[in-house]
Amino acid sequence: MNFKHRYNVTLVGMLSEGNTDLNCRDGAMLGRGGTLYYIPGMRLNPAAIAWDRLGDVA
């Protein structure tokens, strides 16, 4: 999902389709309506995140 590389956060885990993954890899897929658990260096504005592009490599 490139969340760490794109937004410089530590991804702790995620909840997707009823499954909790506390050791998710950077390439894990998050389903629509899923929840991310992360530790940022500063507060992130959800409106500023390109949610539809998180899976893009570039």
N, C-alpha and C positions, 0 to 999 in steps of 0.2 A: 504494500500500500504506500510505500515511500514516505510515510508520515514523518519519520525521524529525519530523513535526509532533506525533505522539503521544508519542514517547519521547525527543525532543531528541537525536538521534544523526545523524551524517553517514553516509549510505549510500554505500559505495564500489562495491559490485557485488553480483551474485548469480549463483548457479548453479542453473538450473532445467531439468529434463528434458534434461540433458546439454549445455545451452547456457550459456556464460559471458557475462554482460553486465556490462561494467565502466563503462557509462554509462547505467545504468537510470534511468528517470524515476520520479517518485513514484507514478504510476498503474500501474506495471508489476505484472503478476501473478506470484506465486511459486507454483509447483506444490508439491504435497505431497512432502515429503522434500527440498525444495530447501535451499540454503545461502545465508545472507546474510553479506556482508562489510561491517562497519560500524565506525565509530570513535565510541565513546560518551564523554561527559564523565566518566562513572563506570561501574563494572561493572554490567551488567544481570543480573537474576535471570531466567533463561528461564521459570521457573514463574510469575513475576508478569506475564508478557506475555500479553495476550488474543489468542493466535494466530488464533483463529477469527474475530476481529473486525477484523483488520488492514485488510481491504478496505472496511470501513464508512466512510462519509463523516463521520458524526456522532461 
